[in-house]
Amino acid sequence: MLKIRISGPTYELKDYLEHMEKDKVYQITSKSQPLKNKGTNRIFRVFTDVDKKTKIAAREAKVAG
């Protein structure tokens, strides 16, 4: 699992998160709400946990089996 911090304007964060939801290899397993950066009203940050879809499927198969 990767823990990723993304910074940027809210419209770019939204575009990135939408892109990651459609990704065929990786899946966002959790994400935070946009948080303000100190000293600016334009730049926000989001923290995400990302994992490969094959690993998620393998974990689910172990739990089910």
N, C-alpha and C positions, 0 to 999 in steps of 0.2 A: 504494500500500500504506500502511496505517496501522499504527503501532506504538502499542499501548495498554497501559497499566498499570492493573490492576484491584486494588483493595484491599478487604478485608472478611473476615468470618469464613469459614471453609472451606466451610460449607454454602451460603453465598451465592455464593461463587466457583464452586462446582460447578454450581449452578443457572444461573448466567450462561453458563458454558461449554457446558452442555447446550443452552441456548436458542440460542446462536450456532451450534452444530452443525446445528440445524434451520432456521436462517434461510434465506430464499429468495434474498436479495440478496448477503449477505456470507458469506465462508468464512474460518475460521481456518486460516492456512497453517502456523503454528508457535506453540507455547506452552511456557512454562517450568513447572517444578515450583513448588508454593506455597513462598514464601520468608517467613520470619518478619520482622516489623517490629520494630525496636528498642523496648524498653520495654514490650512487651505479649506475652502468649501467645495472645491471642484473634484478633488481626488479622494476616492474611497478605496477600501480594501475588503477583500472577501477571502476567507480561509476555506479550503476544500480538502476532502479526502478522496483520492482517486485510486481505483484498482482496476486491474485487467478483468474483462468480462469472463475469461476462461477460468480465472482463479475463483471468481464469485460462483460460477456454475459448479466448480469442483467442491467448494465448501457446502453448497446447498445439497449436492448429491450425497456427501458424507452424512449430513444431518438427516436426510430423508431415508438413507439406506441403512 
